[in-house]
Amino acid sequence: MFPVRCFTCGAPIGQHWEEFVRRVSMGEKPGKVLDDLGIKRYCCRRMFISHLELIDKLLLFSPAAPGEEG
């Protein structure tokens, strides 16, 4: 789940995530996509470049049933 705002400066960036992923998956360079989207600050660019989508991996594990440990 991509953050709605940059952790450092608080700028709203979440609305650009799907466009960024779509264009990068089509082969565009991430830096050019961020420039086109108007993401200029290093802190905001870091949010896009370093983000890992972990929710898909976490969904592979089922939670323990109530009363079970482990």
N, C-alpha and C positions, 0 to 999 in steps of 0.2 A: 504494500500500500504506500503509494508515493505521498509525501507530505504536501499539505495545501500551501504552506508558507515555508520560506527559507529559515532554517534554524538560526542563522546568524543575524541577518538583517530584517527578517520578517516580511520580505516582499512576497506577494502572492505569485506562486509559480505552478501550482497544481494543475491549472487549466491547460498547460502546455505539454504535460507528460505523454498523453496518448499520441499527439502529433509527433513528438520527439521519437518515441518508440517506433511508430509507423515508418517514419522517414529513415531512421538509422537501419531498420531491418530491411529496407529496400536498397541499402548500400551507400547512402550518403554519409559523409564524414560528420561525426558528432559535433565538432567545432563549428562547422558551417551551418548545421541545423540550428544550433543555439544562437548563432549570429542572426540568422533569418527570423527566429522567434523573438528576438530582442532581449535575450538573456545576456547581459553584459558584465554583471558583477561576478568576480571570481567565486564568491561564496555561493551564489545561486547556481553557477555552472557546476560547481563541485557536487551539489545536490543531485544533478542529473547524471553526471559521469560516474559517481560512486554508488548510486542506488542499486541494490540487489532485490529482486522480487522473490522474497522468501515464502510468501503465503502459499504458493503452489506446493512447495516442499513440506511445509508444516501440515497441510491437509492430508498428507499420506499417513500421518500418525493419528490413531484414534485415541481419545482421552480414556483414562481408566474408568471403569464402571463405578458408581457410588459404592463406597465401602471397600473397594480394592486398593491396594497400595502397589506402587511400582509402575 
